[in-house]
Amino acid sequence: METDIYARARHIHVSPQKVRLVIDLVRGKEVVEAVTLLRFTPNRAARPVSKLLTSAIANGEENFGVNREDLYIYKIFADEAPTRKWRRFGARGRFKPWLRRSSHITVILRERKE
């Protein structure tokens, strides 16, 4: 049976649509390559994804004794978190809502079998 190594980041203040652009870059890659790729990605969402991936690698090494060179990203996805509704008042007494979106990011790593 394969062991899944989980890490989850909740209430990240970047919209899920923008996070998905970043996680599509690293899906299915080796973790060492993915961390290097995220380090040079200019998107604001790359930093929390990189921190989450580093945390998942540490979970695998500490809890399961897996070498980081053997790990790859099995699944990674971003779900929608609660949206903060901000108010902005417009002309003629109108109300302009701003939706401050946030996301939950989950990464699942597995060990590469030779």
C-alpha positions in Angstrom: 0.0 0.0 0.0 1.2 3.5 -0.9 1.6 6.0 1.9 0.3 9.5 1.1 2.1 12.4 2.6 -0.3 15.3 3.2 0.1 19.0 3.8 -2.7 21.6 3.8 -2.6 25.4 3.9 -5.9 27.0 4.8 -7.2 30.6 4.4 -4.4 31.8 2.0 -5.2 35.3 0.9 -4.8 34.7 -2.8 -7.8 33.7 -5.1 -8.0 30.0 -6.0 -7.9 31.0 -9.7 -4.5 32.6 -9.3 -3.2 29.7 -7.1 -4.2 27.2 -9.8 -2.1 29.0 -12.4 1.0 28.3 -10.1 0.1 24.7 -9.1 -0.4 23.7 -12.7 3.3 24.4 -13.2 4.4 21.8 -10.6 1.8 19.1 -10.8 3.4 15.6 -11.2 7.0 16.8 -10.9 9.7 15.7 -8.5 9.6 17.8 -5.3 13.2 19.1 -5.6 12.5 20.3 -9.1 9.2 21.8 -8.1 10.7 23.8 -5.2 13.4 25.2 -7.5 10.8 26.1 -10.1 8.6 27.9 -7.5 11.5 29.9 -6.2 11.9 31.6 -9.5 8.2 32.0 -10.3 7.2 35.7 -9.9 3.5 35.2 -9.0 2.4 36.1 -5.5 0.8 32.7 -5.1 4.2 30.9 -5.6 5.4 31.7 -2.1 2.6 30.0 -0.1 2.7 27.0 -2.5 6.4 26.8 -2.0 6.1 26.9 1.8 3.4 24.2 1.7 5.5 22.0 -0.5 8.5 22.4 1.8 6.3 21.5 4.8 5.0 18.3 3.0 8.6 17.3 2.3 9.5 17.8 5.9 6.5 15.7 6.9 7.6 12.9 4.7 11.2 12.9 6.0 10.3 13.2 9.7 7.1 11.0 9.9 7.8 8.4 7.2 11.6 8.4 6.8 11.4 9.0 3.1 14.3 10.6 1.2 13.3 13.8 -0.6 14.8 12.7 -3.9 12.3 9.8 -4.0 9.2 12.0 -3.6 6.9 13.4 -6.3 3.7 15.5 -6.3 0.9 13.0 -6.6 -1.9 15.5 -6.3 -2.1 19.2 -5.7 -5.2 21.3 -5.8 -6.7 24.6 -4.6 -10.2 25.0 -3.3 -12.2 28.1 -2.5 -12.1 29.4 1.0 -14.5 31.9 2.6 -14.8 35.2 0.7 -14.6 38.5 2.6 -17.1 41.0 1.3 -15.7 44.5 1.3 -17.8 47.6 0.6 -17.1 50.4 -1.8 -19.5 53.2 -2.3 -20.2 54.4 -5.8 -21.9 57.4 -7.4 -25.6 58.1 -6.9 -25.7 56.1 -3.6 -24.8 52.9 -5.3 -22.9 50.1 -3.6 -19.9 48.4 -5.2 -19.0 45.1 -3.5 -15.4 43.9 -3.6 -14.9 40.2 -3.1 -11.7 39.4 -1.3 -11.2 35.7 -2.2 -9.0 33.2 -0.4 -8.1 29.6 -0.9 -7.3 26.3 0.7 -4.3 24.5 -0.9 -3.7 20.7 -0.4 -0.7 18.8 -1.6 -0.3 15.0 -1.5 3.2 13.5 -2.1 4.1 9.9 -2.9 7.3 7.9 -3.0 8.5 7.1 -6.5 8.9 3.3 -6.9 11.8 2.1 -9.0 
